[in-house]
Amino acid sequence: MNKKNVIKEKANIFQRMLEDKRAIRRCIQKGEDLKKLAKQRGIKFATPL
């Protein structure tokens, strides 16, 4: 694996984290089911929902 792939993959992980954060915020604002969103996106919270 060369350095470009590692940098690109790290950027993708960071970008996905930001997208997850936005999706959680939207879900809370609209009053939707947070457990369903977490299951769809594979998000794990530190405390159980």
N, C-alpha and C positions, 0 to 999 in steps of 0.2 A: 504494500500500500504506500503510495507516495504522499508527499506532504500536502499537495493540492486536494486530494480526496479527504484527508483528515480535516483540513480547514473547512471544506465545503460541508462535510457531515456535521461538524460542530455548529456551523451557521444554521443548518437545517434543524438541529435540535433546539437551538435558541429560538428560531422562528416558530417552531411548533409550540414551544412553551408560551410565547406571546399570543399565538392564536388561541390556545387553550384558555389563557387568562381572559381574553376578550369574550370567548364563548361562555365562560362561567359568569362573567359580569352581565352579559346580555340575558342569560338564563335567569339570574336573580332578579334583574330589573323587570322582566316580563312575568315573573312568578311561575316559571315552568318547573318541571321536575329535575332537580339537580342530580339525583341518583341515576336517572336515565341518561343524562348527558355524560356523567362520569363513566358509565359503562360503555357507551358508544365510543368515546374518545380514549378510553383506557387510562383515565386519570385516577390516581390514588391520593387520597387526602390523609393527613397526619392523624386526624381524629375521625372516628366513624360517623357517618351521616345518619 
